[in-house]
Amino acid sequence: MKLFVKGDIDGFFGLALDNLVQVLLIESLLTSVLGFPREFIYSNVLPAVAVSLIVGNLFYSYQLLQLSKKTGRNDHCALPYGINTVSLFAYIFLVMLPAKMVAEAQGVKEPYLYAWKAGIIACIGSGAIEFSGAFIAEKIRKSTPRAALLSTLSGIALGFISMGFLMRTFDHPLVGLSTFAVILVTYFGKVKFKFGLPGGFIAVFIGVILSYLTGINPEVSSKNMFGFYLPIPQFRILFESFKGELLIPYISVIVPMGLFNLIGSLQNIESAEAAGDSYPTAPSLAVNGIGTFAAAIFGSCFPTTIYIGHPGWKALGARAGYSILNSLFFLVVCFTGSFSFVAKIVPVDAGMAIVLWIGVVISAQAFTATEKKHAPAVVIGILPAIAAWGAMLLKSGLRAGGLGTLKNPFSEKLLDILKNSDFYADGLFRLEQGFIFSAMILSTMTVFIIERKFLKSALISLIGALISLSGLMHSYSFIVSDTVMTLKPNYEFALSYLIVGAILVLIKFISKEEG
């Protein structure tokens, strides 16, 4: 088995480009949304991102070489690996941004550091779930309806990824629509370009040219950050991050997202096996968790994952080398600060079509990879995430209109004003808190109702009641410029779920059998 073959070049361009877009988003969102200084990102966050990528890429390359020795074949492809796109958005908008808002409301100096700590603990939580779940992942997958898992993920992808970048696409249509067209014909139309050029590379190249012709320049990339940035273990920050005020309010995001990462990676291992590359499940998933641990230990807030699309990389002829090259590329650009040069050349707009495509694929998978009769459960599972995204837009609009300040803080008065316009913001904010839990509960209940398993559906409703009593779902309070989880029992929702469960139990005994 050769360490590098020609197909590794094509594979490297595709995988590195995918990861590159994620890192561009990290820099852009940390600066524009959370107010991180660029010096802090380049000295603390990006080296940690590189470490997490190196850990997994090198292991999966080694794993391929071991498989090749075992089978005597040279056509195996290493598992693709990188930053988890959905977790990136979930942790920034559902963990770090709310944490920053809390810090600002409390008058904390440098609130971005508070958000950083919250992101690190979320990353640690995801790593713990990914690592420990490596040994029981198959049981988790079989016990959870696929519609519940995929629809919740689909809702996040549709709202926080697809819609955000769709608006940005139509804000800059010359760049956005042109690059998106290339991505569509490449990945949906299965078009192969001459000279073996990857479609993603062509899309980004066109995006870069059009960005500069139309004057779209990334403001955050105006300063070069060349230097030498060694990854430094952040043990003090890790210790401080384990405070309950940083961990408990975001459990409702951390636990489901960790399970999604775990199950998603498991499904991608199964996809690789279907393509002829049978990798052992437990070590593959465990190292994915170790990569996420490494990210958090050195200061990154963003979990890693085994990527979808292994058969595609294999069809390109990629073997082990593309994964090794990917790790070396990010080692260089993140340890030397030369990523600032890359970011200056490649605006986020040039690569946003790839992320929009990822959001579309994840959203569509919820329907294509589940049974047709479970489609209503998928739709119901999507709705809470759309509501959470809508709540974020509403609060952003209110802040832009001058509310959310010490002189004009958010308060319950807003609810009455909005209700007079037939906008039930109280329900929106209740649904926003713990929306990942409520999405999974409502979707799972619907699956069991469709299957006429009413007692199982009633049991899920009971779980909804217990989570509502814990305050991890549907409980919120106002702070100066945001709504936050209160962790106080919501008796109204607990009772509501109990009544639903009672109805489902009664239906079991008063309904007729099918047929």
C-alpha positions as CSV (number, residue, x, y, z in Angstrom):
1,M,0.0,0.0,0.0
2,K,1.5,3.3,-1.1
3,L,1.2,6.2,1.4
4,F,0.4,8.6,-1.4
5,V,-1.3,8.0,-4.8
6,K,-2.6,10.4,-7.5
7,G,-6.1,10.3,-6.2
8,D,-5.0,11.7,-2.9
9,I,-4.4,15.1,-4.5
10,D,-8.1,15.3,-5.6
11,G,-9.2,14.0,-2.2
12,F,-7.0,16.5,-0.4
13,F,-8.4,19.5,-2.3
14,G,-12.0,18.4,-1.5
15,L,-11.4,17.6,2.2
16,A,-9.1,20.6,2.9
17,L,-11.6,22.9,1.1
18,D,-14.4,21.6,3.3
19,N,-12.4,22.1,6.5
20,L,-11.1,25.4,5.2
21,V,-14.7,26.8,4.9
22,Q,-15.4,25.7,8.5
23,V,-12.3,27.5,9.8
24,L,-13.2,30.6,7.7
25,L,-16.6,30.5,9.5
26,I,-15.0,30.1,12.9
27,E,-12.9,33.2,12.3
28,S,-15.8,35.2,10.8
29,L,-18.4,34.2,13.4
30,L,-16.1,34.5,16.5
31,T,-15.2,38.1,15.4
32,S,-18.5,39.4,14.1
33,V,-21.0,37.6,16.4
34,L,-19.0,37.1,19.6
35,G,-16.5,39.9,19.5
36,F,-13.4,37.8,19.8
37,P,-10.1,39.8,19.0
38,R,-8.4,38.3,16.0
39,E,-5.1,38.0,18.0
40,F,-6.9,35.8,20.5
41,I,-8.4,33.6,17.8
42,Y,-5.0,33.1,16.1
43,S,-3.1,32.4,19.3
44,N,-5.6,30.3,21.2
45,V,-8.4,28.9,19.0
46,L,-6.9,28.1,15.6
47,P,-3.9,26.1,16.9
48,A,-6.4,24.0,18.9
49,V,-8.5,23.5,15.8
50,A,-5.4,22.2,14.0
51,V,-4.5,19.8,16.8
52,S,-8.0,18.3,16.7
53,L,-7.7,17.8,12.9
54,I,-4.2,16.3,13.1
55,V,-5.3,13.7,15.8
56,G,-8.1,12.2,13.7
57,N,-6.6,12.5,10.2
58,L,-3.4,10.7,11.2
59,F,-5.3,8.0,13.1
60,Y,-7.7,7.3,10.2
61,S,-4.7,7.2,7.8
62,Y,-3.0,4.7,10.1
63,Q,-6.2,2.7,10.4
64,L,-6.4,2.4,6.6
65,L,-2.8,1.1,6.4
66,Q,-3.7,-1.6,9.0
67,L,-6.8,-2.6,7.0
68,S,-4.7,-2.8,3.9
69,K,-2.2,-5.1,5.6
70,K,-5.1,-7.3,6.8
71,T,-6.9,-7.6,3.4
72,G,-3.9,-7.3,1.1
73,R,-5.8,-4.7,-1.0
74,N,-4.7,-1.2,-2.0
75,D,-8.1,0.3,-2.8
76,H,-9.2,1.3,0.7
77,C,-10.0,4.9,1.5
78,A,-9.4,6.5,4.9
79,L,-12.4,7.8,6.7
80,P,-12.9,11.5,6.0
81,Y,-12.8,13.6,9.1
82,G,-13.1,17.3,10.2
83,I,-15.0,19.9,12.1
84,N,-18.6,19.3,12.7
85,T,-20.6,21.9,10.8
86,V,-23.8,21.6,12.7
87,S,-22.1,21.7,16.1
88,L,-20.1,24.8,14.9
89,F,-23.3,26.7,14.4
90,A,-25.1,25.2,17.4
91,Y,-22.4,26.0,19.8
92,I,-21.9,29.5,18.6
93,F,-25.6,30.5,18.4
94,L,-27.1,28.3,21.1
95,V,-24.2,28.2,23.7
96,M,-21.6,30.9,23.2
97,L,-23.9,33.8,22.1
98,P,-26.3,33.3,25.0
99,A,-23.4,33.0,27.4
100,K,-22.0,36.3,26.0
101,M,-25.4,37.9,26.5
102,V,-25.5,36.8,30.1
103,A,-22.0,38.1,30.7
104,E,-22.9,41.5,29.2
105,A,-26.0,41.7,31.3
106,Q,-23.9,41.0,34.5
107,G,-21.4,43.6,33.5
108,V,-18.6,41.1,33.0
109,K,-15.4,42.6,31.4
110,E,-14.4,40.9,28.2
111,P,-17.6,38.9,27.8
112,Y,-16.1,37.0,24.9
113,L,-14.0,35.1,27.4
114,Y,-17.1,33.9,29.2
115,A,-18.5,32.7,25.8
116,W,-15.2,31.0,25.1
117,K,-15.4,29.1,28.4
118,A,-19.0,28.0,27.7
119,G,-18.0,26.8,24.3
120,I,-15.1,24.8,25.7
121,I,-17.2,23.0,28.3
122,A,-19.8,22.3,25.5
123,C,-16.9,20.8,23.4
124,I,-15.7,18.7,26.4
125,G,-19.3,17.4,26.9
126,S,-19.6,16.4,23.2
127,G,-16.2,14.6,23.4
128,A,-17.3,12.7,26.5
129,I,-20.5,11.6,24.8
130,E,-18.6,10.6,21.6
131,F,-15.9,8.7,23.4
132,S,-18.1,6.9,26.0
133,G,-20.8,6.2,23.4
134,A,-18.3,4.5,21.1
135,F,-18.9,1.3,22.9
136,I,-22.8,1.5,23.0
137,A,-23.5,3.5,19.9
138,E,-25.2,0.7,18.1
139,K,-27.7,0.2,20.9
140,I,-28.4,4.0,21.0
141,R,-29.0,4.0,17.2
142,K,-31.4,1.1,17.4
143,S,-33.4,2.5,20.3
144,T,-34.0,5.9,18.8
145,P,-36.3,6.4,15.8
146,R,-34.3,7.6,12.9
147,A,-36.9,10.3,12.1
148,A,-36.4,11.8,15.6
149,L,-32.6,12.0,15.2
150,L,-32.5,13.2,11.7
151,S,-35.4,15.7,11.9
152,T,-33.9,17.5,14.8
153,L,-30.6,17.7,13.0
154,S,-32.5,18.8,9.9
155,G,-34.2,21.6,11.8
156,I,-30.9,23.0,12.9
157,A,-29.4,22.7,9.4
158,L,-32.5,24.3,7.8
159,G,-32.7,27.3,10.2
160,F,-29.2,28.0,11.5
161,I,-27.2,27.0,8.4
162,S,-29.3,27.0,5.3
163,M,-31.5,30.0,5.9
164,G,-28.7,32.2,7.2
165,F,-26.5,31.5,4.2
166,L,-29.5,31.7,1.8
167,M,-30.1,35.2,3.0
168,R,-26.4,36.0,2.5
169,T,-26.5,34.4,-1.0
170,F,-29.4,36.7,-2.0
171,D,-27.7,39.7,-0.4
172,H,-24.7,39.1,-2.7
173,P,-26.3,37.2,-5.6
174,L,-23.5,37.7,-8.1
175,V,-21.2,35.7,-5.9
176,G,-23.8,33.5,-4.0
177,L,-25.9,32.3,-6.9
178,S,-23.0,31.7,-9.2
179,T,-21.0,29.6,-6.8
180,F,-24.2,27.8,-5.6
181,A,-24.9,26.8,-9.2
182,V,-21.5,25.2,-9.5
183,I,-22.1,23.3,-6.3
184,L,-25.5,22.1,-7.4
185,V,-24.3,20.7,-10.8
186,T,-21.3,19.1,-9.0
187,Y,-23.0,17.4,-6.1
188,F,-26.6,17.0,-7.3
189,G,-26.0,16.8,-11.0
190,K,-22.9,14.5,-10.6
191,V,-21.0,16.6,-13.2
192,K,-17.3,15.8,-13.5
193,F,-15.0,18.6,-14.7
194,K,-12.1,18.2,-17.1
195,F,-8.6,17.8,-15.8
196,G,-10.0,16.3,-12.6
197,L,-10.7,19.7,-11.0
198,P,-12.9,19.4,-7.9
199,G,-16.2,21.2,-8.2
200,G,-15.7,22.7,-4.8
201,F,-12.4,24.2,-5.9
202,I,-14.0,25.7,-9.0
203,A,-16.9,27.2,-7.0
204,V,-14.5,28.8,-4.5
205,F,-12.2,30.1,-7.3
206,I,-15.2,31.7,-9.1
207,G,-16.4,33.1,-5.8
208,V,-13.0,34.6,-5.0
209,I,-12.8,36.3,-8.5
210,L,-16.4,37.6,-8.2
211,S,-15.9,38.8,-4.6
212,Y,-13.1,41.0,-5.5
213,L,-14.7,42.2,-8.8
214,T,-17.8,43.2,-6.8
215,G,-15.9,44.7,-3.8
216,I,-16.8,42.1,-1.2
217,N,-13.8,42.0,1.0
218,P,-13.6,40.3,4.4
219,E,-13.1,43.1,6.9
220,V,-11.8,40.7,9.6
221,S,-9.0,39.7,7.3
222,S,-7.4,43.1,6.8
223,K,-4.5,42.4,9.0
224,N,-1.8,39.7,8.6
225,M,-1.3,37.5,11.6
226,F,1.9,35.8,10.6
227,G,3.8,34.4,13.5
228,F,4.4,31.2,15.4
229,Y,1.5,30.0,17.5
230,L,2.1,26.8,19.5
231,P,-1.0,25.1,20.9
232,I,-1.1,25.6,24.6
233,P,-3.2,23.4,27.0
234,Q,-5.8,25.5,28.6
235,F,-6.1,23.6,32.0
236,R,-7.0,26.7,34.0
237,I,-9.7,27.6,31.6
238,L,-11.0,24.0,31.6
239,F,-11.2,24.1,35.4
240,E,-13.0,27.4,35.4
241,S,-15.4,26.1,32.7
242,F,-16.8,23.3,34.9
243,K,-18.7,25.8,37.0
244,G,-22.4,24.9,37.0
245,E,-23.4,28.3,35.6
246,L,-21.5,27.5,32.4
247,L,-22.5,23.8,32.1
248,I,-26.0,23.3,33.4
249,P,-27.9,25.9,31.3
250,Y,-26.6,24.4,28.1
251,I,-27.0,20.7,28.8
252,S,-30.1,20.7,26.6
253,V,-27.8,21.6,23.7
254,I,-24.7,19.6,24.6
255,V,-26.3,16.2,25.2
256,P,-28.4,16.0,22.0
257,M,-25.6,17.4,19.9
258,G,-23.1,14.9,21.3
259,L,-25.6,12.1,20.5
260,F,-26.0,13.5,16.9
261,N,-22.3,13.5,16.4
262,L,-22.0,10.0,17.7
263,I,-24.8,8.6,15.6
264,G,-23.8,10.5,12.6
265,S,-20.3,9.2,12.7
266,L,-21.6,5.7,13.2
267,Q,-23.7,6.0,10.1
268,N,-20.8,7.2,8.1
269,I,-18.7,4.2,9.2
270,E,-21.6,2.1,8.0
271,S,-21.5,4.0,4.7
272,A,-17.8,3.2,4.4
273,E,-18.4,-0.5,5.0
274,A,-21.1,-0.5,2.3
275,A,-18.4,0.9,0.0
276,G,-16.1,-2.0,0.8
277,D,-14.0,-0.5,3.7
278,S,-14.8,-2.2,6.9
279,Y,-13.4,-0.3,9.9
280,P,-13.9,-1.4,13.5
281,T,-16.6,0.8,15.1
282,A,-15.4,1.3,18.7
283,P,-11.9,2.6,18.0
284,S,-13.1,4.7,15.0
285,L,-15.7,6.5,17.2
286,A,-13.4,6.7,20.2
287,V,-10.7,8.5,18.3
288,N,-13.4,10.9,17.0
289,G,-14.2,11.7,20.7
290,I,-10.4,12.0,21.5
291,G,-10.1,14.5,18.6
292,T,-12.9,16.6,20.2
293,F,-11.3,16.3,23.6
294,A,-8.0,17.6,22.1
295,A,-9.9,20.5,20.6
296,A,-11.2,21.6,24.0
297,I,-8.0,20.9,25.9
298,F,-6.1,23.3,23.7
299,G,-8.8,26.0,23.4
300,S,-11.2,25.1,20.5
301,C,-14.9,25.1,21.1
302,F,-15.7,23.0,18.0
303,P,-16.2,19.2,18.0
304,T,-14.9,17.0,15.2
305,T,-16.7,14.2,13.4
306,I,-16.3,11.5,10.8
307,Y,-17.6,13.1,7.6
308,I,-20.3,12.0,5.3
309,G,-19.3,11.1,1.8
310,H,-16.7,8.4,2.2
311,P,-17.8,6.6,-1.1
312,G,-17.2,9.9,-2.9
313,W,-13.7,10.3,-1.7
314,K,-13.0,6.7,-2.5
315,A,-14.4,7.2,-6.1
316,L,-11.9,10.0,-6.5
317,G,-9.1,7.5,-5.8
318,A,-8.2,8.9,-2.4
319,R,-6.5,6.5,0.0
320,A,-4.4,7.5,3.0
321,G,-2.4,10.4,1.7
322,Y,-5.3,12.8,1.4
323,S,-6.0,12.6,5.1
324,I,-2.3,13.1,5.9
325,L,-2.0,16.1,3.6
326,N,-5.1,17.6,5.2
327,S,-3.6,17.4,8.7
328,L,-0.2,18.9,7.4
329,F,-2.0,21.7,5.7
330,F,-3.8,22.9,8.8
331,L,-0.8,22.4,10.9
332,V,1.1,24.9,8.7
333,V,-1.7,27.5,8.3
334,C,-2.9,27.5,11.9
335,F,0.5,27.2,13.7
336,T,2.1,30.0,11.6
337,G,-0.8,32.4,11.3
338,S,-0.7,32.1,7.6
339,F,-4.4,31.3,7.7
340,S,-4.8,35.1,7.8
341,F,-3.4,35.2,4.3
342,V,-5.8,32.4,3.2
343,A,-8.7,34.3,4.8
344,K,-7.7,37.5,3.0
345,I,-7.7,35.8,-0.4
346,V,-10.8,33.6,0.2
347,P,-13.8,35.6,1.7
348,V,-16.5,33.6,3.4
349,D,-18.9,34.5,0.6
350,A,-16.7,32.6,-1.8
351,G,-17.2,29.4,0.1
352,M,-20.6,29.8,1.6
353,A,-22.3,27.8,-1.2
354,I,-20.5,24.7,0.1
355,V,-22.0,25.3,3.6
356,L,-25.4,26.0,2.2
357,W,-25.2,22.7,0.2
358,I,-24.3,20.9,3.5
359,G,-27.4,22.4,5.1
360,V,-29.6,21.3,2.2
361,V,-28.2,17.8,2.2
362,I,-28.7,17.4,6.0
363,S,-32.3,18.7,5.7
364,A,-33.1,16.5,2.8
365,Q,-31.7,13.4,4.5
366,A,-34.3,13.5,7.2
367,F,-36.9,12.7,4.5
368,T,-34.9,10.4,2.2
369,A,-33.3,8.2,4.9
370,T,-36.6,7.6,6.9
371,E,-39.6,5.6,6.1
372,K,-42.1,7.5,3.9
373,K,-44.9,7.1,6.4
374,H,-42.8,8.9,9.0
375,A,-42.6,12.1,7.0
376,P,-45.1,13.9,9.3
377,A,-42.9,13.0,12.3
378,V,-39.9,14.6,10.4
379,V,-41.9,17.8,9.8
380,I,-42.9,18.0,13.5
381,G,-39.3,17.4,14.6
382,I,-38.1,20.3,12.3
383,L,-40.6,22.9,13.7
384,P,-38.9,23.6,17.1
385,A,-35.6,24.4,15.5
386,I,-37.2,26.7,13.1
387,A,-39.0,28.4,16.1
388,A,-35.6,28.8,17.9
389,W,-34.1,30.3,14.8
390,G,-37.1,32.6,14.5
391,A,-36.6,33.6,18.2
392,M,-33.0,34.5,17.5
393,L,-34.0,36.7,14.5
394,L,-36.8,38.4,16.6
395,K,-34.3,39.3,19.4
396,S,-31.7,40.5,16.9
397,G,-34.3,42.7,15.3
398,L,-35.4,44.1,18.7
399,R,-31.8,44.9,19.6
400,A,-31.3,46.6,16.2
401,G,-34.3,48.7,17.0
402,G,-32.8,50.0,20.2
403,L,-34.2,47.6,22.8
404,G,-32.0,45.3,24.8
405,T,-30.1,48.0,26.6
406,L,-29.9,49.0,30.2
407,K,-32.3,51.8,29.6
408,N,-34.6,49.7,27.5
409,P,-34.2,46.1,28.6
410,F,-36.2,43.1,27.4
411,S,-39.2,42.5,29.7
412,E,-42.6,40.9,29.8
413,K,-44.1,44.1,28.3
414,L,-42.8,42.8,24.9
415,L,-45.1,39.8,25.1
416,D,-48.3,41.9,25.4
417,I,-47.2,44.3,22.6
418,L,-46.4,41.5,20.2
419,K,-49.5,39.5,21.2
420,N,-51.6,42.5,20.1
421,S,-50.1,42.0,16.7
422,D,-51.1,38.3,16.8
423,F,-47.5,37.3,17.5
424,Y,-47.3,34.9,20.4
425,A,-43.7,35.5,21.5
426,D,-44.2,33.8,24.8
427,G,-44.8,30.5,23.1
428,L,-41.9,31.1,20.8
429,F,-39.5,31.8,23.7
430,R,-40.8,28.7,25.6
431,L,-40.3,26.6,22.5
432,E,-36.8,28.0,22.1
433,Q,-35.5,26.8,25.4
434,G,-34.5,23.2,25.1
435,F,-35.8,23.0,21.6
436,I,-33.6,20.0,20.7
437,F,-35.2,18.0,23.5
438,S,-38.7,19.1,22.5
439,A,-38.0,18.3,18.9
440,M,-36.8,14.8,19.7
441,I,-39.7,14.2,22.1
442,L,-42.4,15.4,19.7
443,S,-41.0,13.6,16.7
444,T,-40.5,10.3,18.6
445,M,-44.0,10.5,20.0
446,T,-45.3,11.0,16.4
447,V,-43.4,8.0,15.1
448,F,-44.8,5.8,17.8
449,I,-48.3,7.2,17.1
450,I,-47.9,6.4,13.4
451,E,-46.9,2.9,14.3
452,R,-49.9,2.7,16.7
453,K,-47.5,2.0,19.6
454,F,-49.5,4.3,22.0
455,L,-48.0,3.1,25.3
456,K,-44.5,3.8,24.0
457,S,-45.6,7.3,22.9
458,A,-47.1,7.8,26.3
459,L,-43.8,6.9,27.9
460,I,-42.0,9.5,25.7
461,S,-44.6,12.1,26.8
462,L,-43.8,11.2,30.5
463,I,-40.1,11.9,29.7
464,G,-41.2,15.3,28.3
465,A,-42.9,16.0,31.6
466,L,-39.8,15.1,33.6
467,I,-37.6,17.3,31.5
468,S,-40.0,20.1,31.9
469,L,-39.9,19.7,35.7
470,S,-36.1,19.8,35.5
471,G,-36.3,23.2,33.8
472,L,-34.2,22.1,30.8
473,M,-37.2,22.6,28.5
474,H,-39.7,25.5,28.1
475,S,-38.5,27.6,31.0
476,Y,-37.1,31.0,30.4
477,S,-36.6,34.4,31.8
478,F,-35.6,37.9,30.5
479,I,-32.2,39.4,30.9
480,V,-31.3,42.8,29.5
481,S,-30.9,41.8,25.9
482,D,-31.9,38.1,25.7
483,T,-34.1,35.3,27.0
484,V,-32.3,32.6,28.9
485,M,-33.0,29.2,30.4
486,T,-34.0,29.5,34.1
487,L,-33.8,25.8,35.2
488,K,-37.0,26.3,37.2
489,P,-39.7,23.6,37.0
490,N,-42.3,24.4,34.4
491,Y,-45.4,22.8,36.0
492,E,-47.8,23.9,33.3
493,F,-45.8,22.0,30.6
494,A,-45.2,19.1,32.9
495,L,-48.9,18.7,33.5
496,S,-49.6,19.2,29.8
497,Y,-47.3,16.3,28.9
498,L,-48.8,14.1,31.6
499,I,-52.3,14.7,30.1
500,V,-51.0,13.9,26.7
501,G,-49.6,10.7,28.1
502,A,-52.9,9.8,29.8
503,I,-54.8,10.3,26.5
504,L,-52.3,8.0,24.7
505,V,-52.7,5.3,27.4
506,L,-56.5,5.5,27.1
507,I,-56.4,5.4,23.3
508,K,-54.5,2.1,23.6
509,F,-57.6,0.6,25.2
510,I,-60.5,2.3,23.4
511,S,-59.1,2.1,19.8
512,K,-59.8,-0.6,17.2
513,E,-56.9,-2.7,15.9
514,E,-55.9,-2.0,12.3
515,G,-57.4,-4.1,9.6
